[in-house]
Amino acid sequence: MQGVSAPREPTQPVISTSSTILNMREKEKYIEDFEFPFCDESSKYEKVAKIGQGTFGEVFKARARNSNKKFVAMKKVLMDNEKEGEIKKVMQQLLNGLYYIHSNKILHRDMKAANVLITKNGILKLADFGLARAFSVAKSGQVNKYTNRVVTLWYRPPELLLGDRNYGPPVDMWGAGCIMAEMWTRSPIMQGPTEQQQLILISQLCGSCTPDVWPGVENLDLYNKMELPKGQKRKVKERLKPYVKDPYGCDLLDKLLQLDPAKR
């Protein structure tokens, strides 16, 4: 008896590697040759004035070379090496500004990215002194009793979250560290919805708040009332190295984000 063969499965179409590569090349060639009708060559325009600047680019008002009536806005996007240089300039001015106000016995107490303004000429301005106050160095036997209900939560240092009222310039330095990291990562690095959650995020990045790394922390009012993660290792450099290529920049960040205010 003659056997009956089973029906054959329909063959699947085979896509060769070479054709895939060719398609990619065709796409690249298409994009290269495509004419964008509303995006002219920058050489067709001359810059008239700089109208804005951010961490990642500059915006210029420009006039068409063949017409005095056509004006456009042109944005120059900074490349990685340019971006790094821009961040360094911003941080230099920011730290100089903090040094100035601290030297004049003023605490800002609301350091965050929204309160750092940059003019079209690249000059940094510290803004919003609504929570600022004068401070004095505590004398022997006396302690300051400032309110700890200051600084926007995502930029609030651990000592304030733990109820410290005898604080000073290090609260602003912590905020400067958060701003510096944000310029590289492009978003706030610790976004806790509550004070408890913010402390957890700080511990996960900067390590556990213990007397070993922060002498005297156990004396703060809320140290035994808040839930503080135990056994957390410090990971500031490890987490931020992929963003901050300059080892000196990474080291500065690590120093600004010290748990112990005395070490900032």
C-alpha positions in Angstrom: 0.0 0.0 0.0 1.4 3.3 -1.0 1.9 5.7 1.9 0.3 9.1 2.0 2.6 11.9 2.9 1.4 14.5 5.4 0.5 17.9 4.0 3.4 20.2 4.0 3.5 23.3 6.2 3.5 26.5 4.1 6.9 27.9 3.9 7.6 31.2 5.8 9.0 34.1 3.7 12.7 34.5 4.3 14.2 38.0 4.7 17.8 38.1 3.9 20.2 40.1 6.0 21.6 41.9 2.9 18.1 43.1 1.9 17.5 44.4 5.5 20.8 46.3 5.4 19.9 47.7 1.9 16.6 48.9 3.2 18.3 50.7 6.1 20.7 52.3 3.6 17.8 53.4 1.5 16.1 55.0 4.5 19.2 56.8 5.4 19.7 58.0 1.8 16.0 59.1 1.8 16.4 61.1 4.9 19.7 62.6 3.7 18.2 63.7 0.4 14.8 64.8 1.8 14.2 68.6 1.7 12.5 70.0 4.7 10.4 72.9 3.4 10.1 74.6 6.7 13.6 74.1 8.0 16.2 76.0 5.9 19.9 75.8 6.2 21.2 77.9 9.0 23.6 79.6 6.7 20.6 81.3 5.0 20.1 83.3 8.2 22.2 85.7 10.3 21.8 86.0 14.1 20.4 89.2 15.3 20.2 88.7 19.1 20.3 85.9 21.6 16.9 85.6 23.2 17.2 82.7 25.5 19.6 80.1 27.0 19.2 76.9 29.0 21.4 74.1 30.1 21.0 72.2 26.8 20.9 75.0 24.2 20.7 78.6 23.1 17.9 80.4 21.2 18.7 83.2 18.8 16.5 85.6 16.8 17.7 85.5 13.2 17.0 87.3 10.0 16.9 85.8 6.5 19.9 87.0 4.4 17.7 87.6 1.3 14.9 89.5 3.1 14.8 92.1 5.9 11.3 91.2 6.7 11.6 87.4 7.5 12.7 86.6 11.1 12.9 83.2 12.7 14.0 81.7 16.0 17.0 79.4 15.8 18.0 77.0 18.5 21.6 75.7 18.9 21.5 72.4 20.7 24.6 71.8 22.8 26.5 68.6 22.2 27.7 66.4 25.1 31.0 68.2 25.5 29.4 71.6 25.2 26.7 70.6 27.6 29.3 69.6 30.2 31.1 72.9 29.8 27.7 74.8 30.1 26.9 72.9 33.3 30.3 73.8 34.8 29.7 77.5 34.1 26.3 77.3 35.7 27.6 75.5 38.8 30.5 77.9 39.2 28.2 80.9 39.2 25.7 79.1 41.5 28.3 78.2 44.1 29.8 81.7 43.9 26.3 83.1 44.5 25.8 80.9 47.5 29.2 81.8 48.9 28.2 85.5 48.5 24.9 85.3 50.4 26.3 82.9 53.0 29.2 85.3 53.6 26.6 88.0 54.2 24.8 85.7 56.7 21.8 85.0 54.5 20.3 81.5 54.0 18.2 81.0 50.8 16.3 78.0 52.1 14.5 77.2 48.9 17.3 76.1 46.5 15.7 74.3 43.5 16.1 74.4 39.7 13.1 76.7 39.3 14.8 79.4 41.4 18.0 79.5 39.3 17.5 81.8 36.4 19.9 82.4 33.5 19.9 85.6 31.4 20.3 85.6 27.6 23.9 86.6 28.2 24.5 83.5 30.3 24.5 85.3 33.7 23.0 83.2 36.5 20.6 84.8 39.0 19.4 83.3 42.3 15.7 84.0 42.5 12.8 83.8 45.0 14.1 84.8 48.4 10.7 84.4 50.0 11.9 81.9 52.5 15.3 83.4 53.0 16.4 84.7 56.4 19.5 86.0 58.2 21.4 83.5 60.3 23.9 83.7 63.1 26.6 81.2 64.3 25.3 79.6 67.4 27.1 80.7 70.5 28.2 78.4 73.2 25.3 77.1 75.2 22.8 78.6 72.8 21.2 77.0 69.7 19.3 78.5 66.8 15.6 77.5 66.5 14.7 78.2 62.9 11.7 76.5 61.3 12.4 73.3 59.5 9.3 73.7 57.3 11.4 75.2 54.4 12.8 74.0 51.1 10.7 72.3 48.4 10.4 68.6 49.4 12.5 67.1 46.5 15.4 69.4 47.4 15.1 69.3 51.2 18.2 68.0 53.0 17.9 65.1 55.5 18.6 67.2 58.6 15.4 69.2 58.0 13.4 66.1 57.3 14.6 64.8 60.7 13.5 67.9 62.5 16.7 69.9 62.8 16.1 73.6 63.8 19.7 74.5 64.4 20.9 74.6 60.8 23.0 76.8 58.5 24.5 77.1 55.0 24.7 73.3 54.4 21.0 73.2 53.7 21.5 75.3 50.6 24.5 73.2 49.6 22.4 70.1 49.5 20.0 71.9 47.2 22.9 72.9 44.9 23.9 69.2 44.7 20.3 68.2 43.7 20.3 71.0 41.0 23.7 69.9 39.7 22.6 66.3 39.4 19.3 67.4 37.7 21.2 69.3 35.0 22.8 66.0 33.9 19.9 63.6 34.4 17.3 66.2 33.2 14.9 65.5 36.0 14.9 65.8 39.8 16.9 62.9 41.2 14.7 62.2 44.3 11.0 62.8 43.9 9.4 61.6 47.1 5.6 62.4 47.5 5.9 62.5 51.3 8.6 63.4 53.8 8.9 59.7 54.8 9.3 58.6 51.2 11.8 61.4 50.6 14.0 60.1 53.5 13.8 56.6 52.0 14.9 57.8 48.6 17.8 59.8 50.2 18.9 56.6 52.1 18.8 54.6 48.9 21.1 57.0 47.2 23.3 58.4 50.0 23.3 55.5 52.4 21.5 54.9 55.8 21.4 57.8 58.2 23.4 56.4 61.1 25.6 57.9 63.8 28.6 56.1 62.2 28.4 58.3 59.1 26.6 61.2 60.7 27.6 61.9 64.3 24.7 63.4 66.3 21.9 62.4 63.9 20.4 60.3 66.7 19.7 63.5 68.7 17.5 65.0 66.0 13.8 65.2 67.1 12.4 62.9 64.4 15.3 60.3 64.2 13.4 57.7 66.2 9.9 58.7 64.9 10.6 58.3 61.1 11.1 54.9 59.4 14.7 55.0 58.3 16.1 52.2 56.1 18.9 50.2 57.6 21.9 48.7 55.8 21.8 51.0 52.8 25.1 51.6 51.1 26.1 54.9 49.6 25.6 54.9 45.8 25.9 58.5 44.7 29.0 58.0 42.4 27.7 54.7 41.2 24.3 56.0 40.2 25.5 59.3 38.6 28.7 58.1 36.8 26.7 57.2 33.7 25.5 60.8 33.4 28.5 62.7 34.8 31.6 61.8 32.7 34.0 64.2 34.5 35.4 62.5 37.6 35.9 65.9 39.3 32.2 66.7 38.7 31.2 63.4 40.1 33.3 64.0 43.2 31.8 67.4 43.7 28.3 66.0 43.6 29.3 63.3 46.1 30.5 66.1 48.5 27.4 68.2 48.1 25.2 65.3 48.8 26.8 64.2 52.1 24.3 63.2 54.8 26.3 64.9 57.5 25.8 68.7 57.0 29.3 69.3 58.5 30.9 67.5 55.6 29.2 69.4 52.7 
